[in-house]
Amino acid sequence: MHQLLQQHNVFLVKEHVGLFKAASNYDIFDPQTGNLLMTCREENLGAITKLLRFTDYKRMTPFDSVVRDANGQQVLRVHRGWTLFLSRVYVRDERDEIVGGFKQKFFSIGGAFRVLDAEDREVCFLKGKWTGWEFSFEYEGVQLAKVTKKWAGFGKEMFTSADNYILQIADTVPPEHPVRQLILGSVLCIDLVLKE
């Protein structure tokens, strides 16, 4: 696992905004210092996918987002193929090996995912409030992480639109636990899978 995911528990995720943008691109900061930690880009977006991103079919389009550190090294890769109803998303590590993924839960209000390891075992569950940007990752009643719009640190001053949010991983999650990769990967595609 990349050291950035082991060294930090709180991340400010800022989506790139644009009038006619097809790709979902993000910058990931340390909200305490404002330092850029990682970038997330859809590097190989096809022409048909770009066109469909401007239609009602956006939620069905594939994506392949690569998270890189400041040196351009891959931290994570999150990808999905075409989908009709429910999403199956894969998360790969810095060596491009599958560490797990998630499946969208059928008939969920506000959005929900089962977060799975590489052997398809559930490691946590993502659930959200349909009224806004508040999600939590839970396992057996214990909150492992949360995603929110509310933050009182330096990151508060960086908020300029509704497309910025804070991921906070609980201190109880060990630094080397692979669920960290899955949580960050999930957060980077909530927008494409649930919120659009």
Buried (B, 14 or more C-beta within 10 A) or exposed (E): BBEBBEEBBBBBBBBBEEEEEBBBBBBBBBBEEEEBBBBBBBEEBEEEBBEBBEEEEBBBBBBBBBBBBEEEEBBBBBBBEEBEEEBEBBBBBBEEEEBBBBBBBEEBEEBBBBBBBBEEEEBBBBBBEEEEBBBBBBBEEEBBBBBBEEBEBBBEEBBEEEBBBBBBBEEEBEBEBBBBBBBBBBBBBBBBBBBE
